[in-house]
Amino acid sequence: MHVIQSTKAIILRTVKYGETSLIVSAFTEKFGLQQYMVKGVRSAKKGGVVSSAHLQIGNLIELVAPHNYSTSLQYIKEARQLVYYEHLFSDVIKNAILSFMIELLQKCIKQPDPSPELFLFLEDMLSGLDRATSTEAANIPIFFCLHLAHFFGFRLLDTYSDDHAIVDLREGQFVSHLPLHEHVMIEPESGHIAQLLRVMQLNELEMIRLNRATRNKLIDGCLEFYALHIQPFGTMRSLPVVRSLLDV
């Protein structure tokens, strides 16, 4: 049964189909992860209901589509831009961070289940990255890793203290003694993780001053944490670019 539905959507991926069409992967507010066929969007003819500008990775749109619960591929009837980012697509550093965030999200989403809370978090993260200062932006990949995990059933608990200053990545908490396995983070990196776990607003990231080497250690630890809890996880294609840019 087809039900015409309107929903907010964040574009995650596009794949060419045929001569003029695209298959679009989007995370929607109402239906979670969905796949859409968009016909004619790559045609030289103008005037379609969906433009290529709507389908940039990370774009936030409102779409209207006949939602068919019995098929995995839907069709977009209408689309309109919800947010016009000032820097997200034109700033090299912010666009690289955006790619990292989208790739990590795709590795986490396994089922097309709706999650309005996750959608709101992603909306806030995208608009925050667009407005971020250079220091805030450099800290966002780590902040995003730490807080995204909560929506997928695992997280690092903020139990940091002088006596519990080792991050046990298997258990997702700070502990007092080194465990028998090697999946840990120790000071000073564990202290920085505790700082970032306590950040509630993105503008607070301005106060956390780290160099590139430290940020890369923190990202490595975060991704190791994901690999322990999401399988298969694989490698992050966007990571080398992000590594080279986070020196503020």
Backbone bond lengths (Angstrom), bond angles and torsions (degrees), N, CA, C in turn:
res aa  C-N    CA-C-N  psi(-1)  N-CA   C-N-CA  omega(-1)  CA-C   N-CA-C  phi
1 M - - - 1.465 - - 1.512 109.97 -
2 H 1.337 116.53 129.34 1.458 122.01 178.11 1.525 109.75 -89.65
3 V 1.328 116.29 128.48 1.466 121.82 174.71 1.521 107.66 -124.53
4 I 1.331 117.50 119.56 1.465 120.54 179.81 1.519 108.40 -70.09
5 Q 1.329 116.29 123.37 1.456 121.50 -176.20 1.524 109.99 -131.37
6 S 1.317 114.76 145.40 1.463 122.00 172.20 1.520 108.04 -109.98
7 T 1.321 116.98 135.18 1.462 120.18 179.55 1.522 110.11 -153.65
8 K 1.309 115.32 150.46 1.460 119.89 169.58 1.521 108.83 -70.72
9 A 1.328 115.95 151.07 1.462 119.59 -179.13 1.521 110.46 -150.11
10 I 1.323 115.35 144.01 1.465 122.36 173.28 1.527 107.32 -111.01
11 I 1.320 116.16 125.01 1.469 120.84 -177.50 1.530 109.46 -75.28
12 L 1.338 116.12 127.20 1.460 121.66 -178.28 1.527 113.09 -106.43
13 R 1.332 116.97 -34.94 1.472 119.15 -172.63 1.517 109.09 -164.44
14 T 1.316 116.39 147.07 1.462 121.03 172.66 1.517 109.54 -130.93
15 V 1.335 116.00 142.46 1.466 122.23 178.79 1.524 107.73 -131.33
16 K 1.320 116.72 132.06 1.463 120.88 179.30 1.525 110.37 -64.83
17 Y 1.327 114.82 140.18 1.465 120.69 177.90 1.521 107.99 -136.86
18 G 1.312 115.59 120.24 1.458 119.62 -178.31 1.523 111.83 64.64
19 E 1.332 116.20 -154.86 1.458 121.11 -175.68 1.525 113.16 -81.57
20 T 1.320 117.05 -33.54 1.468 118.88 -170.30 1.525 114.54 -131.61
21 S 1.314 118.52 -0.81 1.462 120.15 -171.18 1.527 112.21 -108.78
22 L 1.333 115.16 168.54 1.453 122.93 176.32 1.523 109.40 -134.64
23 I 1.324 115.53 147.53 1.458 120.65 165.02 1.525 106.41 -104.34
24 V 1.323 115.33 123.67 1.457 122.48 -172.22 1.519 109.96 -112.02
25 S 1.318 115.50 129.65 1.456 121.59 172.26 1.523 107.70 -98.27
26 A 1.331 116.89 126.85 1.458 121.25 -177.33 1.521 110.00 -138.00
27 F 1.332 115.51 144.64 1.459 120.21 172.02 1.518 107.47 -97.10
28 T 1.322 116.82 115.53 1.454 121.44 -174.17 1.525 110.72 -104.40
29 E 1.325 114.36 154.25 1.465 119.89 -179.38 1.524 111.50 -67.39
30 K 1.333 117.75 -40.17 1.467 121.08 -173.82 1.524 114.13 -88.80
31 F 1.336 117.09 -31.44 1.466 119.33 -170.37 1.526 113.67 -121.13
32 G 1.324 117.84 2.41 1.456 119.70 -176.86 1.522 111.29 71.25
33 L 1.319 116.98 -145.41 1.456 122.25 -178.08 1.524 110.68 -70.10
34 Q 1.344 116.32 127.60 1.462 121.75 179.90 1.532 109.81 -138.53
35 Q 1.338 114.63 154.75 1.462 121.80 175.79 1.529 108.00 -113.74
36 Y 1.332 116.07 134.04 1.462 120.90 -177.78 1.522 110.75 -128.20
37 M 1.306 115.70 138.80 1.458 121.72 169.35 1.530 108.22 -89.74
38 V 1.327 116.21 129.73 1.467 121.02 176.58 1.526 107.26 -122.30
39 K 1.308 116.30 106.71 1.461 121.12 -175.19 1.522 111.78 -85.51
40 G 1.340 114.87 141.60 1.456 121.05 171.75 1.509 116.49 74.84
41 V 1.330 117.64 4.72 1.459 119.46 -174.21 1.529 111.88 -70.95
42 R 1.348 117.35 -22.33 1.463 120.82 178.87 1.520 112.28 -98.37
43 S 1.311 116.60 10.12 1.467 121.34 179.10 1.521 110.54 -77.79
44 A 1.329 116.30 151.65 1.469 120.77 176.33 1.529 111.48 -68.30
45 K 1.320 117.01 -21.66 1.454 120.54 179.20 1.518 109.91 -72.76
46 K 1.323 116.95 139.73 1.453 122.76 -179.62 1.527 110.22 -100.49
47 G 1.314 114.35 170.84 1.460 118.60 173.66 1.502 115.08 100.21
48 G 1.353 118.44 9.33 1.453 120.34 177.56 1.520 111.51 -72.51
49 V 1.321 116.52 164.94 1.463 120.46 -178.40 1.525 111.79 -73.59
50 V 1.338 116.91 -20.40 1.455 121.62 178.50 1.523 108.15 -127.56
51 S 1.326 117.13 128.96 1.460 121.03 179.59 1.525 109.85 -103.11
52 S 1.318 115.53 162.91 1.463 119.73 178.28 1.522 111.14 -63.30
53 A 1.341 117.49 -27.65 1.465 121.21 178.34 1.531 111.41 -63.28
54 H 1.337 116.40 -32.57 1.458 119.91 177.85 1.526 111.88 -65.43
55 L 1.323 117.08 -25.10 1.457 121.43 -166.28 1.516 114.04 -104.64
56 Q 1.336 117.20 19.75 1.454 119.85 173.91 1.531 109.61 -68.11
57 I 1.327 116.56 141.80 1.455 121.45 -178.88 1.526 109.81 -60.15
58 G 1.327 115.89 127.45 1.456 121.26 -178.39 1.511 114.29 93.42
59 N 1.326 117.09 -6.94 1.461 120.16 -178.36 1.518 110.75 -68.65
60 L 1.331 115.27 145.04 1.470 121.88 177.62 1.521 108.40 -108.80
61 I 1.327 115.57 116.59 1.460 121.26 -177.66 1.530 109.89 -129.90
62 E 1.304 114.65 166.08 1.458 120.87 165.77 1.515 106.79 -109.14
63 L 1.309 116.60 128.82 1.457 119.94 -178.84 1.525 110.48 -122.99
64 V 1.306 114.52 153.18 1.454 122.48 174.71 1.517 106.77 -118.36
65 A 1.325 115.51 126.17 1.466 119.73 -176.42 1.521 110.06 -148.66
66 P 1.346 116.63 145.80 1.467 119.71 170.94 1.525 108.48 -72.17
67 H 1.312 117.19 108.57 1.465 120.05 -176.86 1.523 109.66 -88.07
68 N 1.317 114.32 116.94 1.462 121.62 -179.58 1.524 108.29 -109.65
69 Y 1.328 116.55 112.30 1.463 120.81 -175.67 1.526 112.92 -70.08
70 S 1.322 117.88 -10.63 1.465 120.50 -176.52 1.526 113.15 -98.52
71 T 1.343 117.17 -0.21 1.458 119.55 179.46 1.518 110.00 -133.13
72 S 1.333 115.76 153.59 1.458 120.64 -178.21 1.526 112.58 -93.06
73 L 1.327 118.06 -6.56 1.462 121.17 -178.62 1.526 109.86 -119.97
74 Q 1.331 115.97 117.91 1.457 122.00 -177.80 1.532 109.56 -105.43
75 Y 1.334 115.90 174.80 1.467 121.48 178.06 1.525 109.20 -125.98
76 I 1.333 116.74 133.21 1.466 121.04 178.61 1.525 109.21 -86.27
77 K 1.331 115.74 124.68 1.459 121.10 177.27 1.531 111.56 -88.96
78 E 1.340 116.41 -40.71 1.462 121.67 -178.30 1.524 108.86 -144.29
79 A 1.324 115.55 156.64 1.460 120.50 175.37 1.521 108.96 -152.64
80 R 1.312 115.93 144.74 1.469 120.01 174.15 1.524 109.63 -141.43
81 Q 1.310 114.30 148.27 1.462 121.49 -179.65 1.526 109.82 -71.02
82 L 1.333 117.42 132.54 1.457 121.11 177.00 1.521 112.33 -99.53
83 V 1.333 116.83 -34.63 1.462 121.56 -178.70 1.518 108.44 -133.72
84 Y 1.319 115.69 137.17 1.472 121.17 174.38 1.532 107.26 -108.41
85 Y 1.332 115.26 101.11 1.457 119.58 -178.82 1.525 110.59 -70.42
86 E 1.317 115.41 143.96 1.466 120.29 178.93 1.524 112.30 -87.53
87 H 1.330 117.26 -34.09 1.468 119.98 -170.91 1.524 114.52 -128.58
88 L 1.311 118.16 -16.29 1.460 121.52 -167.49 1.525 113.21 -60.81
89 F 1.320 117.51 -36.21 1.460 120.71 -176.80 1.532 112.95 -95.95
90 S 1.324 117.40 -17.83 1.469 120.76 -175.49 1.526 113.31 -103.35
91 D 1.323 117.95 -26.30 1.460 122.09 -179.65 1.532 108.94 -83.32
92 V 1.328 116.80 122.65 1.470 121.40 -174.21 1.523 111.68 -60.02
93 I 1.318 116.87 -44.99 1.464 120.53 -177.50 1.525 110.71 -67.35
94 K 1.323 117.30 -47.67 1.465 120.38 -178.37 1.523 111.14 -65.72
95 N 1.319 117.34 -34.39 1.457 119.36 178.55 1.527 111.53 -69.58
96 A 1.332 116.85 -35.33 1.467 120.54 176.46 1.527 110.45 -66.61
97 I 1.335 116.70 -40.34 1.468 120.52 177.64 1.519 109.98 -65.73
98 L 1.316 117.26 -40.64 1.460 121.52 175.76 1.527 110.53 -57.15
99 S 1.318 117.69 -46.29 1.471 121.71 179.44 1.528 111.17 -59.88
100 F 1.323 115.96 -40.85 1.462 121.29 177.75 1.532 110.53 -61.84
101 M 1.309 116.78 -47.11 1.463 121.56 -178.58 1.526 111.53 -62.41
102 I 1.324 116.36 -44.60 1.464 120.76 -179.10 1.525 110.46 -66.07
103 E 1.328 117.22 -41.13 1.466 119.84 -179.85 1.526 110.78 -64.74
104 L 1.335 117.67 -42.34 1.459 120.32 178.73 1.527 110.79 -63.85
105 L 1.323 116.22 -41.79 1.466 120.35 178.19 1.526 110.73 -59.41
106 Q 1.320 117.07 -44.55 1.466 120.52 -179.53 1.532 111.91 -62.22
107 K 1.333 117.23 -34.46 1.457 119.92 178.35 1.527 111.63 -69.14
108 C 1.323 116.18 -25.62 1.465 120.39 -177.05 1.523 112.51 -85.55
109 I 1.328 116.88 -36.08 1.464 119.98 -174.87 1.525 109.82 -78.52
110 K 1.314 116.04 116.29 1.462 121.41 -178.95 1.527 112.37 -110.04
111 Q 1.319 117.18 -23.88 1.452 121.69 -176.15 1.529 110.16 -129.65
112 P 1.342 117.98 153.79 1.473 120.93 -179.78 1.521 112.80 -81.54
113 D 1.323 116.65 42.91 1.470 119.57 -177.71 1.527 110.33 -86.39
114 P 1.329 117.88 135.19 1.463 119.90 177.83 1.524 111.10 -68.76
115 S 1.325 115.74 146.81 1.457 122.06 175.47 1.518 107.67 -148.21
116 P 1.335 117.42 86.18 1.475 120.15 -179.14 1.522 112.89 -57.05
117 E 1.331 117.55 -33.81 1.462 120.40 179.94 1.534 110.60 -66.50
118 L 1.325 116.62 -42.29 1.460 120.16 176.48 1.523 110.21 -64.22
119 F 1.326 117.36 -41.11 1.454 119.83 -179.99 1.529 110.63 -60.93
120 L 1.323 117.25 -43.09 1.468 120.83 179.11 1.528 110.76 -63.21
121 F 1.333 116.49 -41.35 1.462 120.91 177.12 1.527 110.60 -59.37
122 L 1.332 116.94 -44.54 1.463 120.99 -179.49 1.531 111.14 -66.21
123 E 1.325 117.13 -40.98 1.466 120.47 175.64 1.522 110.45 -55.89
124 D 1.324 116.11 -48.55 1.464 120.78 -178.86 1.525 111.52 -63.91
125 M 1.340 116.68 -39.28 1.460 120.29 -179.44 1.524 111.50 -66.03
126 L 1.332 117.61 -41.73 1.462 120.83 -178.56 1.526 111.02 -67.44
127 S 1.320 117.33 -45.41 1.461 119.30 179.52 1.523 110.42 -68.27
128 G 1.342 116.82 -35.53 1.456 120.41 177.69 1.517 112.53 -66.10
129 L 1.335 117.00 -41.25 1.466 120.60 176.81 1.523 110.70 -63.11
130 D 1.317 117.14 -39.84 1.462 120.80 179.33 1.526 111.04 -60.17
131 R 1.332 118.30 -39.05 1.464 123.00 -176.72 1.530 113.15 -89.41
132 A 1.318 117.99 -10.17 1.462 122.13 -167.69 1.517 113.22 -63.90
133 T 1.335 115.55 146.99 1.460 121.33 167.55 1.520 108.46 -71.28
134 S 1.315 116.66 172.48 1.467 119.55 -178.65 1.530 111.31 -64.18
135 T 1.332 117.91 -38.89 1.469 120.37 178.68 1.513 111.19 -68.20
136 E 1.318 117.15 -44.25 1.471 120.25 177.14 1.522 110.65 -58.80
137 A 1.335 116.25 -46.58 1.468 120.50 -178.26 1.524 111.26 -60.89
138 A 1.332 117.31 -40.16 1.464 120.48 -178.57 1.520 112.18 -65.24
139 N 1.339 117.04 -27.53 1.465 120.87 179.31 1.529 113.14 -90.03
140 I 1.322 117.20 -13.15 1.465 120.41 -174.64 1.532 113.23 -62.72
141 P 1.339 121.48 -40.94 1.475 118.18 -179.82 1.526 113.32 -56.45
142 I 1.334 117.51 -39.44 1.462 120.61 179.71 1.524 109.85 -71.46
143 F 1.329 116.33 -45.96 1.469 120.81 177.69 1.527 110.53 -56.61
144 F 1.330 116.24 -44.39 1.461 121.28 -179.10 1.529 110.80 -62.26
145 C 1.334 116.66 -45.33 1.471 120.18 178.12 1.522 111.05 -57.26
146 L 1.321 116.26 -46.37 1.462 120.30 -174.41 1.524 112.14 -66.13
147 H 1.327 117.04 -37.07 1.456 119.84 -173.35 1.533 113.33 -94.84
148 L 1.319 118.13 -22.78 1.462 120.51 177.24 1.525 111.37 -65.54
149 A 1.323 116.85 -36.68 1.465 120.99 -174.43 1.524 112.13 -55.66
150 H 1.310 116.65 -34.60 1.479 121.45 -178.36 1.527 112.01 -52.94
151 F 1.329 117.30 -35.51 1.464 121.22 -175.38 1.534 112.34 -76.80
152 F 1.330 117.05 -8.25 1.467 120.44 -177.29 1.526 112.04 -119.10
153 G 1.331 116.19 20.23 1.456 120.18 169.20 1.512 116.16 88.38
154 F 1.328 118.06 8.98 1.461 119.92 174.27 1.526 107.90 -144.50
155 R 1.304 116.41 151.87 1.459 119.78 -179.15 1.518 109.48 -163.76
156 L 1.329 115.64 161.49 1.461 121.02 171.62 1.520 107.99 -88.17
157 L 1.321 117.22 121.05 1.459 121.05 178.88 1.525 109.60 -81.53
158 D 1.316 116.47 135.49 1.457 121.27 -179.05 1.529 109.91 -82.92
159 T 1.323 115.61 81.95 1.461 121.56 176.67 1.527 110.49 -113.93
160 Y 1.332 115.90 25.16 1.467 121.26 -176.67 1.523 111.43 -66.20
161 S 1.330 115.25 137.56 1.462 122.81 170.62 1.522 106.99 -157.38
162 D 1.340 116.13 175.82 1.469 119.09 177.77 1.527 111.75 -58.61
163 D 1.330 115.85 -31.87 1.471 120.44 -178.72 1.524 112.95 -90.13
164 H 1.321 116.55 -13.89 1.471 121.20 179.39 1.534 107.42 -128.70
165 A 1.314 115.88 78.63 1.461 121.33 -171.18 1.522 112.92 -119.04
166 I 1.331 116.89 14.87 1.464 121.58 177.27 1.519 108.43 -112.32
167 V 1.323 116.83 128.22 1.460 120.05 176.85 1.524 109.04 -86.36
168 D 1.312 116.00 117.55 1.472 121.82 172.74 1.528 106.17 -90.90
169 L 1.318 116.56 104.92 1.464 120.80 -174.44 1.532 111.85 -71.50
170 R 1.306 117.95 -25.01 1.464 119.92 176.15 1.530 110.84 -69.85
171 E 1.316 115.86 -44.75 1.456 120.83 -175.34 1.524 112.67 -88.30
172 G 1.330 117.67 -16.38 1.451 121.00 178.88 1.515 113.73 71.09
173 Q 1.330 116.61 40.07 1.458 119.74 179.61 1.531 110.72 -156.84
174 F 1.324 115.20 166.98 1.456 121.38 175.93 1.530 108.59 -87.40
175 V 1.324 115.53 136.13 1.459 120.60 -178.07 1.522 109.61 -128.41
176 S 1.332 114.84 168.05 1.467 120.27 -174.67 1.525 113.39 -90.30
177 H 1.342 116.68 -25.07 1.462 120.16 -177.22 1.534 110.19 -131.51
178 L 1.315 114.88 152.27 1.459 119.48 178.25 1.524 110.14 -61.54
179 P 1.338 118.43 128.26 1.468 120.81 176.68 1.528 110.42 -73.53
180 L 1.317 116.28 176.59 1.461 120.49 -177.92 1.524 112.34 -74.45
181 H 1.316 117.44 -21.87 1.463 120.22 178.83 1.532 110.31 -92.11
182 E 1.343 116.58 174.62 1.466 121.46 -174.07 1.524 113.45 -102.05
183 H 1.302 118.48 5.80 1.466 121.18 -175.67 1.523 109.73 -87.94
184 V 1.329 115.10 77.23 1.463 120.82 -175.22 1.526 110.38 -138.21
185 M 1.323 114.84 162.91 1.457 122.98 167.31 1.521 107.06 -129.41
186 I 1.321 116.52 136.65 1.464 120.95 -177.81 1.527 109.79 -119.37
187 E 1.312 116.59 174.92 1.451 121.05 177.00 1.537 110.08 -62.05
188 P 1.341 118.30 145.90 1.465 126.81 3.83 1.532 114.03 -84.67
189 E 1.351 117.29 -9.53 1.468 119.06 -175.06 1.539 111.62 -62.74
190 S 1.336 117.64 -37.78 1.459 119.26 -179.26 1.526 111.60 -63.50
191 G 1.326 116.75 -34.13 1.466 119.97 176.75 1.514 111.91 -66.21
192 H 1.332 116.59 -38.20 1.472 119.83 176.95 1.530 110.87 -66.56
193 I 1.327 116.07 -37.55 1.470 119.25 176.42 1.527 109.97 -60.38
194 A 1.334 117.27 -43.60 1.465 120.94 178.62 1.528 110.32 -60.76
195 Q 1.324 117.17 -42.19 1.467 120.44 176.86 1.519 111.36 -57.10
196 L 1.320 115.75 -48.07 1.464 120.74 -175.64 1.523 111.98 -70.37
197 L 1.320 117.46 -30.07 1.464 120.12 176.20 1.523 111.32 -66.01
198 R 1.325 116.63 -26.58 1.462 120.89 -176.39 1.528 112.93 -89.93
199 V 1.319 116.78 -4.75 1.468 120.59 176.78 1.529 109.14 -74.63
200 M 1.325 115.97 127.83 1.456 121.11 179.75 1.529 112.39 -108.00
201 Q 1.333 117.18 -28.78 1.461 122.57 -179.99 1.518 108.80 -121.40
202 L 1.323 117.25 141.67 1.465 120.17 -175.17 1.523 112.99 -61.45
203 N 1.334 118.00 -30.83 1.464 118.24 -179.46 1.531 112.47 -66.44
204 E 1.340 116.95 -17.55 1.471 120.01 175.74 1.532 111.35 -69.37
205 L 1.324 117.40 -18.63 1.467 120.35 179.53 1.521 112.17 -66.60
206 E 1.311 117.26 -19.37 1.472 121.65 178.14 1.523 111.23 -59.78
207 M 1.327 117.01 -29.55 1.455 121.67 -174.88 1.532 113.02 -84.24
208 I 1.326 117.32 -8.60 1.467 120.85 -178.10 1.517 108.38 -99.82
209 R 1.321 115.51 102.93 1.465 121.96 -175.43 1.524 110.23 -98.30
210 L 1.310 115.41 115.77 1.456 121.72 -178.99 1.524 109.17 -132.82
211 N 1.327 117.50 153.60 1.463 119.37 174.42 1.525 110.16 -94.31
212 R 1.321 115.82 175.47 1.465 120.07 -176.08 1.518 111.94 -61.07
213 A 1.334 117.13 -44.07 1.467 120.28 -177.57 1.525 111.04 -60.06
214 T 1.334 116.50 -42.67 1.467 119.89 179.85 1.520 111.00 -67.38
215 R 1.328 116.91 -44.05 1.469 119.44 179.03 1.532 110.94 -60.42
216 N 1.318 116.64 -39.68 1.465 118.92 -179.56 1.527 111.49 -66.67
217 K 1.333 118.00 -36.76 1.464 120.61 175.41 1.523 110.74 -63.67
218 L 1.325 116.23 -39.88 1.460 120.16 -179.30 1.527 110.68 -68.30
219 I 1.329 116.65 -41.53 1.473 119.44 177.63 1.521 110.40 -63.58
220 D 1.337 116.79 -42.23 1.464 119.92 178.48 1.527 110.89 -58.84
221 G 1.331 116.27 -43.79 1.461 120.14 179.27 1.516 111.72 -64.18
222 C 1.332 116.58 -42.01 1.465 120.34 178.97 1.519 111.46 -62.82
223 L 1.317 117.54 -43.28 1.457 120.55 -178.70 1.528 111.14 -70.86
224 E 1.316 117.26 -31.44 1.467 120.00 173.19 1.532 109.65 -63.56
225 F 1.321 116.36 -40.07 1.464 121.85 176.47 1.522 110.77 -59.38
226 Y 1.335 116.86 -44.99 1.470 120.52 177.63 1.527 111.22 -63.13
227 A 1.320 116.43 -43.78 1.466 119.90 -177.71 1.526 111.97 -63.15
228 L 1.325 116.92 -27.48 1.461 120.66 177.93 1.528 112.38 -75.68
229 H 1.337 115.96 -22.39 1.469 119.66 -173.13 1.523 113.92 -114.21
230 I 1.325 117.25 -14.68 1.472 120.89 177.41 1.525 107.97 -125.71
231 Q 1.300 116.33 117.84 1.466 120.05 -178.49 1.527 110.34 -132.92
232 P 1.331 116.88 135.85 1.467 125.73 -2.91 1.528 110.82 -77.82
233 F 1.326 116.73 145.93 1.463 121.24 -179.57 1.528 111.27 -105.05
234 G 1.311 117.07 -44.25 1.462 120.27 177.69 1.515 112.48 73.69
235 T 1.321 115.40 -157.71 1.463 121.09 -178.69 1.520 110.25 -105.93
236 M 1.333 115.35 159.64 1.463 122.03 177.88 1.528 108.06 -99.86
237 R 1.320 116.84 110.84 1.461 120.71 -178.53 1.514 112.44 -64.11
238 S 1.330 117.06 -30.03 1.460 121.03 -177.84 1.524 113.37 -81.65
239 L 1.320 117.45 -9.86 1.461 120.78 -173.13 1.530 114.26 -62.22
240 P 1.339 120.76 -44.95 1.471 118.94 -178.96 1.522 113.55 -57.36
241 V 1.314 117.71 -38.57 1.465 120.32 179.55 1.520 110.18 -67.88
242 V 1.325 117.09 -44.95 1.463 120.97 -180.00 1.525 109.74 -62.43
243 R 1.324 117.22 -41.14 1.474 120.93 178.53 1.527 112.15 -54.52
244 S 1.315 115.30 -40.76 1.476 120.03 -173.74 1.519 113.36 -77.53
245 L 1.333 117.46 -10.17 1.462 120.07 -171.21 1.525 114.34 -109.64
246 L 1.329 118.21 -12.33 1.460 119.46 -168.48 1.527 112.99 -92.19
247 D 1.313 116.65 55.39 1.471 121.20 179.63 1.523 108.61 -122.28
248 V 1.333 116.60 93.89 1.469 121.76 -178.68 1.526 108.50 -130.61
